Amino acid sequence: MTDIAAAAPLDSPESDIRKPLYQDEPWPDLSHAYYVAWVLAAVQMCAQLNNGVMSLLVEPVKRDLQLTDMEMSYLLGFSVSLFYVLIGIPAARLVDRNNRKTLMAVSVSVWSLAVAACGVAQNFWHFFAARFGIGAGESISGPLSYSLMADYFPPEKLPRAIAIYNVGFQGGTAASLLLGALFIHLMAGIPPIEVPLLGTLRDWQVVFILTGLSGIPVLLLVATIREPKRRGLSIEAVMGIKPRGATLREVLRYLARNWRLYGPMFVGLCFTAMHMFGTAAWSAAFYTRTYGWDPATIGIYTGLLSLALAVPALFGAVWLNDLFRKWGYADANMRVLAIGFTASAPFMIAAPLMPSPWWALAMNGIGAALMLMAAPSLNSALQVVTPNEMRGQITALYLFTMTAVGGGLGPTYFAFLTQHVWGDEMLLRYAIATSAAISFPIASLIYWLGVRPYRRRILEMREEGAPV
């Protein structure tokens, strides 16, 4: 008997009646579904625009607020992830119970206002509070997006939808670097502006205010999408719970029961997220300290490289996933994930050690592209095997792991390696290489260990009639 069947139902008075495993509602019109995927990509692009601009402005913020590397790391990571730690996961239950379109509009509004608030910060604690607000807005954006896509697209098309969504992630990263470089160039050298009640505004603060305003057109796009019917694995069949939205305790019980399936996804993510967030936070500082590049130059070249590689990498992942499906691999999602991270490891380790910025850019670009191939596969795998009424909370736990461990600890981990292991801020490159040499081999091994249990679950779902 499969794990799913054995778990259903636990204490229902109708335990003698077999509940349907899969809620088979008609799928929405595919053209509108793809439109929604692009709207969600725009939402993600807006979020990444906020985060990318922050990484470009590390040095001027640190200089004007008179911060150390460790203090700066708290603004880069811990301040945003703190909301996830305190409230983010319980708040994600709203995703499983309420209108997701409305929640998305609220999410975008909150983080856009918080980004603009960074532009009026006059000290560390003002900035910390504004970054906390960004975390408040972004905390349910990811669960909302993945939940919506899983109800708009059949499982075989979900990797393509998530690839589109990740175009927004990469496009936003690239746009943040390019627009950030443009704003920095335009604002460079302007004298401080005295604003009544707000105090003195420096050039980098004006950049944050302009970035926050980017949320307005995104809000208008969100208003055009429709709330889809919920579909997928039936929580009543899986856990014996009426379709009212699972509690956090029930979600944790389900994850514990299926730890072989979910464990590799979550544990592998811990290692990769630490390095990904640390690198994103300190990348501009790395190019400045190691090669002497200024923020505008860094933004232009890294932004163009990210933009050039994003689409080929993401849709290469879709092509590879489809190829493994045609070859009969039930574990295609996890297999592509493991291949991508394994292939990226040598490039990510070598990149910060390169003798020139151009070689560092090339190595980072190739490594990031290979790693990016894994993104649609991991997120598709998670959505396909998760009951509908748990998707919001389980996705929130997944993103919490990424944000709390990666975003909360990654930037500080890099600062610790630089300051206390290598003992010199100018040796940031060796801190990055050390992190990569630890994180990528371990994460790759963990993901490969997850291939077999994922394959077993997909085969079980097929036996139960699920179209996966």
ROSE-107002 format. One record per residue (C-alpha): x, y, z. Coordinates in steps of 0.5 Angstrom, whole numbers, plus 500, padded with zeros to 3 digits. Layout:
<rs>
XYZ;...
</rs>
This chain:
<rs>
500500500;503507498;504512503;499517501;493511501;496509508;495516511;488517508;483518512;485518519;479520523;474521518;467518520;467516513;473512513;470506509;469511503;475512499;476519497;478521490;486523491;486528485;481534485;480533477;477540475;477543468;483547467;483554465;484557458;491556457;492563453;490566460;494562464;500564460;498571461;498570469;505567469;507573465;504577470;507573476;513574473;513582473;511581480;517577481;521582477;519588481;521584488;528583485;529590483;528592490;533587492;538588487;539595488;540594495;546590493;549595488;548600494;552597499;558601499;555608499;550606504;555603509;559609508;554614509;551611515;558609518;557601518;561595519;561589514;557585520;552591521;551592513;550584513;544585518;541590513;542585507;539579510;537578517;532585517;528582511;528575514;526577521;518577518;519570515;521568522;516571526;510571522;511569515;509562516;503563520;501568515;501563509;495560511;491566508;494563501;490556502;484560505;483566501;483570495;490570492;489576487;487580493;493578497;498579492;495586491;496587498;503584498;506588492;503595496;507593502;513592499;513598495;512603500;517599504;523600499;521607498;522608506;529606505;530612501;528616507;532612512;537616516;540611521;541604522;535603525;530607520;533602515;532596519;525598520;524599512;527592510;523589515;517592511;520589505;520582508;513583510;510584503;515579500;513573505;507571502;508573494;512567493;507562496;501566492;505565485;506558486;499556488;496560483;500557477;499550480;491551479;492554472;497549469;497542468;503538471;506537465;506544463;508547470;515547469;514551463;510556467;515556473;520558468;516564465;516566473;523565474;524569468;521575472;526573478;532573473;529579469;528583475;535582478;538584471;533590471;535592478;543592476;542596469;537601472;541601479;547603474;543608470;540611477;547611480;550614474;544620473;545621481;552621482;555628484;548631486;549635492;544632498;537635498;534638504;527635505;522638511;521633516;525628512;532631513;537630508;537625502;543623499;543620491;543613493;536615497;533618491;535611488;531607493;525612492;524611485;525604485;519603490;515607485;516601480;510597484;505602481;504599474;505592477;499593481;495595475;497588472;495584478;488587478;487584471;488577473;482572475;482567481;482560479;479554482;483550487;485543484;490538485;491533491;486532495;487534503;481529505;484523501;491525504;490527511;483525513;482533513;476537511;477542505;478548510;485549509;490545514;493548520;500549521;501543526;497538520;502541515;508539519;505532521;504531513;512533512;514529518;511523515;514524508;521526510;524522505;520526500;521533502;527532506;532533500;528539497;529543504;536541506;539541500;536548499;539550506;546549503;545553496;541559499;546560504;551561498;546564493;544570498;551571500;553572493;548576491;549581497;556582497;557581489;558588488;563589494;567583491;568586484;569593487;574590492;578585488;578589481;576596483;570597479;565602481;558600482;555603475;560599471;558593476;551594474;552594467;556588466;553583471;546586469;547585461;550578463;544576467;539578462;543574456;543568460;536567464;532565458;536560455;538557462;530557464;528554457;534549457;531547463;524546460;527542454;531538459;525536463;521534457;527530454;527526461;519525461;520523453;525518456;520515461;523518467;518519472;523523477;525528471;524534476;529532481;533529476;534536472;535539479;541535481;544535474;544543474;547544481;552538480;554542473;555549477;559547482;566548479;564554476;562557482;568555486;573558481;569564479;572569485;579566484;579569477;585573475;581578472;574581472;572578465;574571467;570572474;564574470;564569465;565563471;559566475;555567469;556560467;555557474;549561475;546559468;547552470;544553477;538557474;536550470;534547477;529552479;523550475;524543476;525544484;519548484;515544480;517538484;514541490;508543487;506537484;507532490;503537495;496537497;492543494;490546501;497545504;501548498;501555501;504553507;509548505;511553499;512558505;516553509;520552503;521560502;522561509;528556509;531559503;530566506;531565513;537561512;539564506;537571506;538571514;545568515;548568508;550575508;552575515;556568514;560571508;562577513;564572518;568569513;571575511;572579517;574573522;577567518;580571512;581577517;581582512;575586508;580586502;580578502;572577500;574573494;576567498;570568503;566567497;570561494;570558501;563558501;562555494;567549496;563547502;556548499;555546492;558539493;554537499;547540496;549536490;549530494;543531498;539533491;541526488;539522494;532525493;531523486;529516488;523518493;521523488;520517483;517513488;512518490;510520482;509513481;504512486;500518484;500515477;497509480;492513484;490516477;493523478;495526471;503527473;
</rs>
